[in-house]
Amino acid sequence: IFSIVVFGSIVNECYVNKDSQNPELLCIFNENESACSYGIAVGIIAFFGCIFFFIVDLYFQQISSVKDRKRTVLLDLGFSGFLSFLWFVAFCFLANQWQRTTMGKGVSQGADAARAAIAFSFFSIIVWVSSA
C-alpha cells in the first residue's frame, strides 16, 4: 500500500507547470525529472513484487521440493533486502531534492503530495527491513 501512495502521489500531483505561460510539466522535486522517475519506478517495482510474492505465498504449500522451497524463501529474503535498499535511496534522493526546491506557486500546489511521497518512502524502509 505504501508503494501505491508513493507512485500515486508523484504521478498525480508532483508534476506542475512552472508558470502559466509555459505548458511544460516539471517535476516538483527541484525540477529534477530523475527524482520523480526514480520514485515512480521503485513504487511500481515494489507493487508488482508484492503481488508476485503474495501469489508465491499462496502456492507455497504446494511446492514439494525442499530445494525449491529454500530457493523461494531466499528469493523473497533477497528481494526484501534489495527493496529496503531501493527505498532508502528513494527516501534520501527525494528528501534531498525536496530540500533544494524553491517554493513557488506551482510547488505549493503539490507540496503535500511531495511530503507524502517522502514520508511513505521512509515508512517503506521500515516495512521492507522488517519483512527481510
Summary of the structure (lengths in Angstrom):
residues: 132
radius of gyration: 17.7
end to end distance: 17.2
largest distance: 63.5
contacts: 392
relative contact order: 0.20
helix: 77%
strand: 8%
